[in-house]
Amino acid sequence: MVTEKKLIQDCQKGIKSSQYLLVKRYSGMLLTVCRRYARDESMAKDVLQESLIRIFQNIGKYQERGSFEAWMRQIAVRRSLQWLEKSSFKYEIHAEEMPDKEVTIPEIYTQLGAEEIMVLINKLPSGFRTVFNLYVVEGFSHKEIGNLLDITENTSRSQLARARKVLQQKLKNPKKNSRHEVAIIRK
């Protein structure tokens, strides 16, 4: 098995078999990242393709500081964000200061699998979903999200709070959701 370091070095030299191996090894993880932001599967695959192109264009600039996977994920996140329409973030009315609060995890969260949670997140409006993913999944701060999306920190906080509220509503009222949106939860 080829080590990650050797794979990177060979890709930097332009060796096609190593590039193929990199795609084979990491495309599943990168597609998962792209799906978090994309409106549909087709868009996720297009973003993945562009992310891989960008990775190969810039692999010569990769320095062995930090994780290679994290470096690639960063590229996939940025390419995903470039695909989204930023206007859905910029024109929010009354973006109020919404402090982050400790949230108690409802019991229903522990009863849902990762796929069911991802289905719910993917049903969020684009702006809510993007901020939610950047903050909760990727771990960006509201300041970083603001810089990435060209919005204020307050708008980022507001979008996150509203995303959480929509998700909580969907979790509290699973009968109002379609069968495909939320799995039936058995006690």
Secondary structure, 3 states (H helix, E strand, C coil): CCCHHHHHHHHHCCCHHHHHHHHHHHHHHHHHHHHHHCCCHHHHHHHHHHHHHHHHHHHHHCCCCCCHHHHHHHHHHHHHHHHCCCHHHHCCCCCCCCCCCCCCCCHHHHHCCHHHHHHHHHCCCHHHHHHHHHHHHCCCCHHHHHHHHCCCHHHHHHHHHHHHHHHHHHHHCHHHCCCCCCCCCCC
